[in-house]
């Protein structure tokens, strides 16, 4: 398990918000932790997969999409807060996220 600091959490949040702002063509300051990525931004599952791959590359993680999918069955991504929390867990636990 990797330690997650406030700096890493902020870096993850910024990466996610920057990504959604660019891909969904909205201003970053229009996105809040309560924003629903699908309903409010029009994001889709391919964008989410791309974000997972970006995160894996950025932090040198070996992530299996199957592990993320199993986790998401237990914890759906309804707000940006959920997305940020999940990516922090991906950083911390990698493929062991399923057991969290």
Buried (B, 14 or more C-beta within 10 A) or exposed (E): EEEBEEEBBEBBBEBBBEBBBEBBEBEEEEBEEEBBBEEBBEBEEEBBEEBBEEBBEEBEBEBBEEBBEBBBEEEEBEBBBBBBBBBBBBBBBBBEBBEE
